[in-house]
Amino acid sequence: QVQLVESGGGLVQAGGSLRLSCAASERTFSTRVMAWFRQAPGKEREFVAAINLSGDLTSYSDSVKGRFTISRDNAKNTAYLQMNSLKPEDTAVYYCAGDAAWGTKPRDFGSWGQGTQVTVSS
């Protein structure tokens, strides 16, 4: 399993922006579909965005489409989530995940980071 480490979370006011990063521990990063999920207190972990190996295919949940952008830099073994126009309902722990095949459900991914907290104040 590839090890993943998220960073970039924090406290931001509604309407603000944050950029999350997910650094992978090994060169096989370029062979992994990468995704972001989030989990708010008392709620199930939900899909946010996914990106394919080359970065030319992406998918987003309806709740973040048009506001968030997923990207990757295979040379740096890093995936990103640019979050704009943040809303209080975006408050959650954000996790990056990776696996060999495409998926949008938590069970589709075998490698997970430890999570980074994003808090959006109103």
Phi, psi and omega in degrees: 000136177283142178270136184235139180229118179270154173206166175105356178289172179164193180257131181216151177281154176306137183092349181277186183227152172217153174236118177267145176238150178226107182264131180260153188273352187215166185290345179288002177309321184292348179261007185249133163291135180243148182212161172240136174234166175217156180218118176268158180305130178078004182240161178284157176293132184235151179291139176245306184198156176218156180218142182278184189298318184270349178088006182262003175229126179227159177217144182226152171288156181298329184290340182242353183302132181089347180245325182253150176225125176263142178209173179210153174233099184293333178292333180256004181053043186223138172248156184227156170225107176273122184243116179244164178050048185295146181239156178305328180288354173278354180299124183182171166272128182257131182241139168261153183215153179217150174196173186283335185243159179292142176192165178226010178244150180306323183291348179281350188240132183261341181246133183225148170274180184275347178097152176223135185280132172240123179236125181246118181268148182270000000 
